[in-house]
Amino acid sequence: MSVRELVVLGTASQVPTRHRNHNGYLLRWDGEGLLFDPGEGTQRQMLRAGVAAHDINRILVTHFHGDHSLGLAGVVQRINLDQVPHEITAHYPASGRRFFERLRYATAYRETVALTEAPVTGDGVLARTPAYTLDTRKLSHPVEAYGYRLTEPDGRRMDPARLAAHGIAGPDVGRLQRAGVLNGVTLEHVSDVRRGQRFAFVMDTRLCDGVFALAEGCDLLVIESTFLNEDERLATDHGHLTAGQAGRVAAESGVRHLVLTHFSQRYSDPDEFERQARAAGFEGELTVAADLVRVALPKRSGG
């Protein structure tokens, strides 16, 4: 059975707290696992969340501040210790290659796994698979940073009434789907477009074009909201978003489910992040992330 869900491993910005680990997020997308921004302690959080090294197919780092990357050393060594049988690809800003190499070889260990490095050099498509297209957009942060987006290819939803009206049933349905046309009847005659699901991951950034490009039409948007609105000047100075700005992005981009995360330790009431995102106009599903929660991608509209 296909599973599409976000497993939140950590939600703190800059430093871990008693209740929040450094960043870490695993996206389960059918049979693949994409690990985003493994901060310090990610390996232990994986254990607590029931995530194994074998679940990882890609590692995606937005930028090389420590709360988004210090866990790489442990994760990479665990992947090798467990002898993960499949190739794993790592995406990260090319300008931070020296940091990735230092973390990958932080200590001595035996390499047993094919880990392919695929540094990001600019906006565009990073990978195409039958299940998704992975692309990236540059963000606005004091160090080079990129956000990531998965887009499932559009499919088609067969309409039983229209199939029956054209006398198509049983094995002929499969023949029509494979060939695109059967006895003069095309797929367009008997089906509708089923829009592919979309997921985006946006971490440390000011408001910029890249944020909106990544968020556009997403079913699930994971986005930082480090500061509350009253600290917008601090957010801008340090290259971050406020809860209100994150809510505005989601509202203007047609996001269905918004996940707020990457919270500054200065705030004690997580509910205020939701209140401010709502006040900015977002009316869809909203999760204020906490460590170890799971968030399913919304079901497709219309089924």
Sequence and secondary structure as in RCSB ss.txt:
>XXXX:A:sequence
MSVRELVVLGTASQVPTRHRNHNGYLLRWDGEGLLFDPGEGTQRQMLRAGVAAHDINRILVTHFHGDHSLGLAGV
VQRINLDQVPHEITAHYPASGRRFFERLRYATAYRETVALTEAPVTGDGVLARTPAYTLDTRKLSHPVEAYGYRL
TEPDGRRMDPARLAAHGIAGPDVGRLQRAGVLNGVTLEHVSDVRRGQRFAFVMDTRLCDGVFALAEGCDLLVIES
TFLNEDERLATDHGHLTAGQAGRVAAESGVRHLVLTHFSQRYSDPDEFERQARAAGFEGELTVAADLVRVALPKR
SGG
>XXXX:A:secstr
   EEEEEEE BSSS  SS  B EEEEEETTEEEEE   TTHHHHHHHHT  GGG SEEE S  SGGGTTTHHHH
HHHHHHTT SS EEEE BGGGHHHHHHHHTSS     S EEE  B SSEEEEE SS EEEEEE  SSS  EEEEE
E   EEEE HHHHHHTT  THHHHHHHHHSEETTEEHHHHEEEE   EEEEE S  S HHHHHHHTT SEEEEE 
 B GGGHHHHHHHT  BHHHHHHHHHHHT SEEEEE B TT   THHHHHHHHHTT  SEEEE  TT EEE    
TT 
